C-alpha cells in the first residue's frame, strides 16, 4: 500500500476546507470508505485515484507522493541551462553540472525560506535560522577542507576531532531557540500551504518541496 496517498489525500481536502462528507459525496463514495482511504486502512482503485486527481486538480504522481508539487513536475539538471548562459552551460563537465544543480536546489530553497521568515516579522527567529544555516556551512567547509591532507589545519581554532559533534550541539541549541522564538512572537505567522507556496514562489517552491521530500525519504530509512 502506498503510504503517501492517505496523507496527501487528507492534506488536499483540509487545505481546501472541504468536509469529509462533502468530498465523499463529490467523489461518489461513502464517507466511511473515504475515511478508510484517508487513514490508510483501505487501498483505492485506479478509478478513484483518477477521480481524486481531477477533483483536487492535481497529478496522480502528486497524490501518490511521487512528486512534491501538484502538477507532478520534476526538477532536473536541465533547469540549469535555463538560468545559465548557453556558452557557459556547454562548458560544464558532468561533475560541474551536478554541483551546479545541487547548488541551485539549496539556494532556491533558502530563498523561499528567508522570504517566509521575513513574513513572520520575527527578528529572533531570523537570527536563529541564520545560525542553523551557518553551522551547516561551517560543517560542510571543514569536510571539504580535509579533502587535501596538505591543507593547513591552523585555519581552524577547534580541533577536527571535536568540531563535528560540537557544531551539531550548537545547531541543536539554535533549533530549540528558533522553536522557542515562535511562541514568543508578537504577531501570528502567515499560513503556509503547498498551494500558497506554488502560487507565490513558482519553480522555487518545487525545489523546496522536492528537498523536503528527499530529506524525509532519507529520514525514513533510519
Buried (B, 14 or more C-beta within 10 A) or exposed (E): EBEBBBEBBBBBBBBBEBEBEEBBEEBEBEBEBBBBBBEBEBEBEEEBBEBBBEBBEBBBBBBBBBBBBBEBBEBEBEBBBEEBEEEEBEEBEEEEBEEBBEEBBBEBBBBBEBEBBEEBEBEBBBBBBBBBBBBEEBBEEBEEBEEEEEEEEEEEEEEEEEBBEEBEEBBEEBBEBBEEBEEEBEEEBEEEEBBBBBEBBEBBBBBBBBBEBEEEEEEEEE
